[in-house]
Amino acid sequence: MKRIPAMLLLSALALSCSGEREGEYQLNGTLEGAVADNTRVFLKKSDENLQPIEADTAVVSGGTFRFSGTIEAPHLYFIFVEGANMGVPLILEEGKLELTAHKDSLNAALVEGTPQNQAYAEFIEGSRLLVQRRNSIQQEMQEAMMARDTANMNALRDEFMELRQEGMDYEQDFARTHPEALVSALLIDRFLKTKSMTIAELQEMFSGLSEEIRQTTLGRSLGQALEAAGKTAVGSRAPDFSAPTPSGETLALSDVLGKVTLIDFWAAWCRPCRAENPNIVRVYEQYKDKGLSILGVSLDRNADDWKQAILDDGLTWHHVSNVRYFDEIAELYSVNAIPASFILDEKGVIVAKNLRGPELEAKIAELLR
């Protein structure tokens, strides 16, 4: 029996696949504490945006409840109890699953049974000591700070950084040595989002997963994301695209390539983007006559806001936008947060990514010297 916190599961997409036979599942739950009979328990399925969608309802009788049915493949679900604030994430799959929880602490639910939940429980058990050590170091750091013990603070900071690396190594080793576990796909997905590993390393790790895991919805989505990220890795030729300009004409990246080209993903609503704009303006004014070209790609939803921000910030370079938020261009470049940028050489090959401030200016100066 292992404790399954919500944090990692909530970072995952729905875990399902198609084209497989349906298998029967049975979920038996036990609620400790004063839980009245006929209290409703909700089984909810996560959608593509991780929002719970009600799938089934049961009622408590004598402190227990049960769900049963058929499922094609493992999928992320949640258990919610009427009157309780928190839910219990779990991987519903073929087989028998036992859940035990106290109504006042659902986040500490005990889950056992079925291979995927057992694999996840194994991961949590292995990381438990690392979490305890982290909490202990943080407490000692707080005490050292209050005592103004600089020497101890520095030593503890070094220990904390070593522990972080140990934690990363543990997660990477788990993903490599558990190719049939859904949690391994969840970890690779997180490594991709946090950019904690190179695309080549992640592609190799992903290829080591079992075919069954790669064919889940998460696996297919992850595979597509890694493929797209590989196309926009440093050293790759930047994918061409086109979109409307503020005046309504269609402009392609290939139309505006210079000796050096900066693709800048931004939006009027993005405060960090707007804060960085004066630096980009300064760099552009300094290097535009030496061959610097900039193509701003706005992820705005409102065309008027986009056009007004261009005027307000004095962005005198090329601009395009589909005015559809994180659209197909953002997907093409694996952009899931802004500001984001790509620096291309005269052949359209990506030579750097996501540089800001002095680092951006230094790279442009190096390429155009």
N, C-alpha and C positions, 0 to 999 in steps of 0.2 A: 504494500500500500504506500503510495507516494503522494506528496503534495504537488498540485498542479496550479501554479499562479497564472493569472490572465495575461501578463505582459507579453510573453513571446507569442502566444497563440493569437493575440489581438493584432500582431504585426503581420499575420498571414492572410493571404487571399483564400477564397473558398477552395476546398480541396476535393474536387470531384473530377470524374472523367466519364466519357461516354463509350458506348459500344461494349460494355461488359455485362455479364449476367447479374441479376439482382440477387443479393443475399439477405438472409434474415438477420435482424439485430434485436436484442433485448436489453433494455436499460433499466436496471433495478436501482431505485434510490431510497436511502434512509435519511430522514431528517431528525436530528437530535434537538432537544429543547422543547418548549411548549408550542407545538404546532397542532392547531385544531384540525379535526377531521373536516374534509371537504375544502380545505385550503387548496387553491389551484396552483398547479405547477406547469410552466410553459416551456415547451421545447421549441427553440427558435434556430433557424438556419441563417448563416451569414450570407449576405448577397455580395456582389462584386465590390461594393463600397464598404464592406464590413459592417453593414447595418443589419441588425437582427430582424428576420422575418418569421412570423409565427408559423410553425409547422404542425404542432400538435399540442393538446392540453390533457393533463391528467389531474386527478384529485388525490389528496393525501388521505390515507386510511390507516389508522394505527401507527402513524409516523413513517409510513412507506408510500411509495408511488412506483408506477411502472409505465414505460413506453415500449412499444414493439412495432415492427414493421419491416419493410424491405429497403435496401439501399444498394445502389450500383457500385459505389466505391467510397472510400473514406472522405468525410466532409466535416468542416468545422461547424459545430453547433454550440448552443448555449442553453443552460438551464436557468430559468428565472422562477423565483418563488413569490407568490402573491404576498405583498406587504414587506418584502425584503428589497433592499436597495441595490445589491450587487448580484451578478450572475456568475455561473460556473461555466467556463469554456471547456469543451472536450471534443475529441475526434470520434465521431460516430462512424462505426464500421460494422461489417458482418461479425456476429459473435455476441457474447454476453458481457455486458459491462456493469460493474457495480460502483455506485457512487454513495459516499457517506459524507454528510456535512452537518454543521450546526447552523440553524437558521440565522444566527446573529454573526456568523463569520463564514459566509459562503466562499470567500476568496481563499480559505484554507481547506477546501474540500479535498477529501481523499478519494482517489480514483484508481481502480484496478481492473484488470481484464482486458482482452483484445490486444493484439500485437503492437499496433501503433501507439496506443496509450501507454503500454508498458515501455516502449522505446523512449517515449517522451519522458516518462517517469524516471527512467535510467539517466537521461540527460540532466534532469533536475537534481537528482541525487548526487551526480558527479559535480555539479556546480554549487551545491549547497555549502560546502566547506569554503569555497572561494568567496561566496557571498558573506559568510560569517567573518572571514578574515578581513574583507573589505570594510564591513561595518565596524570591526574592532579598530582598524587603522584610522578610520574617519573619527571615531570617538577619541582616540589618542591624539590625533591632529588638533581637534577642537580644544582638548585640555592643554596641549603644548602652546597653542595660540593664546589662550587665556593667561597662561603663565609667562608668555613672551619668551619662550624657550626656542630661540631661533635654530640652534644646532639640532635639537630634536625634531623640529618642524621640517628641516631640510632632509634629515634622515628618513622621516616618515613619508615625505613626499616621494623620495626615491623608491621606497618600499612599495608605495601605492602604485607607482608607474610600472614597477616590475610585476605587481599582481595583475594589473590590467593586461600586460602582455601575456602573462600566464593564462588569464581567462580567455584571451583571443586564441591562444594556441590550443586550449582545451576544446573550444567550440569548433575550430578548424579540424582538429583531429577527429572529433566526434562525427562531423559531416563526412569525412573521408572513410571512416571505418564502419559507418552505418548506412550503407547505400540503399537499404530497403526501408528506411525510416522517413516518414513525412517531416519529422523535425529537422532532418538534414536539409531538405529543400527549404524549410523556413529559415534556417541559418544562412544558406547561400543567398536567399532573397535579401536578408538583412545585410550581409556583407556587401551586396551590390548597392543597396540603398545608402549605406554609410561610407561607401568607397574605401573600405578597409582592406581590400585586396585588389590586385590588378584584374582586368577583364580576362586576360589569358589564364590566370590562376583559377578564376571562377569558372571559366568554360571547361577547364580540365576537371575541376571538382564536380561540375554538373554532369559531365559525360560519364563520371563514375557512378552516378545514381542508377538504380535499377530501372528497367524499362517501365515498370508499373508506376514508379514515382514520377518519371519524366512525362508520363501520359496523363497525370492528374491535371486539373485545370491550373493549379499553381505551377506544376512542372512545365506545362506548355507555355504559360505566360512567362515564366522565368526563362525558358529557352529562347523565346522571342526577344525578351528584353536583353539577354546576353548577346544574341546575334546583332541586335540593333546597336548595342553599346560597342561591340567589336567594330562595327562600321564607322564609329565616330571616335575610336581610340587614337591616341597620338601615333602618327605614322600612317594613318589611313587617309584615303582621299575623301574629302567631305562630300556627302551626298548632295546632289543638286536638288533644288526645290524652287517653286515660284508661288507668288501670292500677290494680292492687290496692294498697290501703293495707296497713300492717303488720297490721291486724286482719282483712284479707281483703275489705273492701268495695271497690267500684270508685269511683274519684275521677277527675274530669276537670279539666283546666286551667281550663276555663270555669267550673267550680264555685267556684274559689277566687280569681278575679281581684279585686284590690283597686285602690286608687288607683294604687299601684305594685306590680308583682309581679316577684319574682325567681325564675326557674327555675334551680335549682342542680343540675347533673349532678355526681355524686360517687360514692364507694364506700368501704366500710369498709377495703378493702385499699389504697386510694390515699393514700399518706403526704402529698403536697401538699394533698389535699382535707382531711384530718384536721387539718393544720397551719393551714389557713385557717378551719376551723369556728369557733374562738373569736372571730375577727373578725366572722363572719356572725352569731353569737349576740349579740355586743355591738350590732351595727347593728340587729338585729331587736328587741332589748329597747328600744332607743332610739326606734324608729320604728313599731313595730307598732300603737300606739294612734293614729298619724297616718295610717294607711292602707296600711302596708307588709304585703304578703302574700308568703310564700315557699312554693314547692313544690319539695321535694327529690326528685330522680329518681335513684335508686340503680342503679348498673350492677353490683351484686354478683351473684355466682353462688349464694351461700348465704344463705338468709333469716334464719337465726339470727345470722349475723355482721352483717347489715344492721341488724336490730332492736337488737342489743346496742350497736352503734356509735351509734345514735340516743340510747340511754340514757346511754352513757358520755360523749358529747359535749354532752349537754343540748340537743338539737335539737328544740325544742318547736313547730315549725311542721308544715305538711302534708307527707306523704311518700307516694310511690308507687314501685313497682318490679315489673317482670316477673321479676326475679331471673334474667335471661338475658344478663348481661354487656352488650356493646354491641348492644343489641336494636333493634327497629323504631323506638322513640322516639329513640334516639341517631341512627339513620339518618335519621329525619325531620328532625332538626335538624343533620345533617351533623357530628355530634360524633364525632371519632375519637381524642380524647385528653381526659383529665380532670385537674383540674377545668375545667369549662366552665359558663358562665352567660349568661343572657339577662335583660335588664331590660325590662319591658313597662310602658306607660302604662295608664291606666284603660280604654282601648279595646282593649287587647291588642296594641298596635303595639310592635314592638321598637324601643327607643330607644338601647340600648347593649348591648355584648357583652363577656364575659370580663374584667370588672373585678374587681380583688381589692384587699385592704388599704385604704389611705386613698382610693384612686380609687373604690372601691365606695361607701364611706361618703359621699364628696363628691357622687357622682351621686345617691344616694338623698336626701341633704339638699337638693340642688338641686330635685329633682322634688317634694318634699313641703314645701317652704318656704311 
